[in-house]
Amino acid sequence: MSKYEKLKHNLKTFIVEYFSTKGIEADPQVYEDKISEDIYYKQTLIEIDIYIGEDYIEICLNAYPDDEKDISEHIDMGASIPIVEDENILSVNVISVFTKMYSRLEKIINFIVERVEFLSAPLDYFLDDNVYLPENIKEALMEIKKYIEGEQK
């Protein structure tokens, strides 16, 4: 049995179960010194890599929002967990840090998705009386709307 087999088994099982509760299918690949998985959350590719080093476990989360721009953007998060002898305690430590990191990453992605949805709303949405915008902004948007309508004729 190679080093950290129990840890790798615990982490693989955790990843499968954790993401199944979120409706995301996961089947992480286990290597000699890392566990790796790619998932999609709200059209965002998330690469999960957990590296097992001599002194630390490194958790790396990289997210690539699926936008239709030519510019490639990504969000990356990382953490280092010192290795302890007891693999059960080490598993708990890694899982605890992972869940905190992933939760923060989800919040960032949700914020980005909400902002993009808001910013890509139709112009009429912003001109609605139920949407508060300063009057000078509404007037400018009305001018833009008139210009667009004039161009379409």
N, C-alpha and C positions, 0 to 999 in steps of 0.2 A: 504494500500500500504506500503510495507516494505521500509526500508531505502535504498536510492541510486538506486531505481528502474529505474529512468530516465538515470542515469549514466550507469547502466548495459545494458539497452536497447541500448543506444548510442554506447557503446563499442562493443556489439554483432553485431549490424548493420555494424559498421565500419569494424570489422574483416572479416565478410562475403564479403563485397564490396571490401575491400583492396586486399584480396587474389584472388577474382574473376578476378581482372584486371591482375593478374599474372598467370591466368590459373590454380589456385589451388582451389579445392573445400573445403570450410570450413563451419562447423556447430558447433560453440562453445557452450559448456554447461554452463549454468548460474546457480550458486549456491547462497546461502545466502551471502557468503563473498568472492566469487571468480568467475572468468570466466576462462574456461579452454578449450584448443583445441590442438590437435596433427595434424600436417601436414607433408608432405614430400616435400622436395626441393632437387633436384639433388641427389636422393637416400640417403638423410639425414633426419632422423626423427627430427622434431623440436617440442618440447613441449612448449606451450604458457600458462602461468599462470599469471593472473592479480588478486592479492589479495587486498581486500578492508579492511583496518584496521581502527582503531579509529582515528589515526592522519595522516596516509600515505596510498597511493596506492603503492603497490609493483608490479613491472613488472619483471617477471622471464622468460628468454628464455634459454632453454637447447637444444643443438643440439648434436645428436649422429650420426657421420658419419657411413655409412653402408660399413664397410670394412670387409674383410673376414679373419681377424686376430683373434687370441684368446684374444688379449688385447682390453679392452673396453676403448675407449677414448670419451671424450665429451667436448663441449664448453659451458660455461654458462655465461650469462650476466644478470645483474640486475640493477634496478633503483628504487628510491623512489621519489614519488611526494607528496608534502604536500597537505592535503585535504583543500579545500576552500568551503565555503557555497554554492556558485552558481554551480549547477551540470553541467550547460552548459560550464562554464569556466573550471571546473574540467575535463570534457570530452575532451575539446580542449587540455588541458595540457597533459593528459595521451596519447591521440592520437599522439600529436607532439613528445613526448619522445619515444613512441612505434615505430613510423616510422623511427626515427633516429637509434634506436637500431637495428631494423630488417634490415635496410639497411646495417649497419656495419656487422651484422651477415651474410647476403648474400654475402658480399664482402669476408669475411673470408672463407666461404664455397667454393666460386668460386675459390679462391686462392688455397685452398687445393685440389680441384678437378683438376685444371689445373696442379698442381705439380705432382699429382698421375698419370695423363695421360701422362705427359712428362717422368716421371721416369719409367713408364711401357711401353714406346715405344720400338719397336724391336731394337735389336743391330745394324742392318743395317742403321737405321735412324741416329744414332750418327756417323756412319762412312761415311755418305754422304758428299761430298765436299761442299754442300751448308749449312751445319751445322758447325758453328765455335766452335771448341774445341781446347785447346792447343795441340800441336803436340805430346807431351809425353802422353797425355790422349788418343789420337787417336791410338797411337802405342800400348798402353796397351789394349785398346779395341780390336784391331786387333789380339793381342796375345790370348785374351779370345775367340774370334770368332774361331781362328784356333784350340784352345783346344777343344771347344765345337764340332766343325765339326769332329775332330779326335775321340772324344768319341762316336759320332753317327755312326761311321763306324764299 
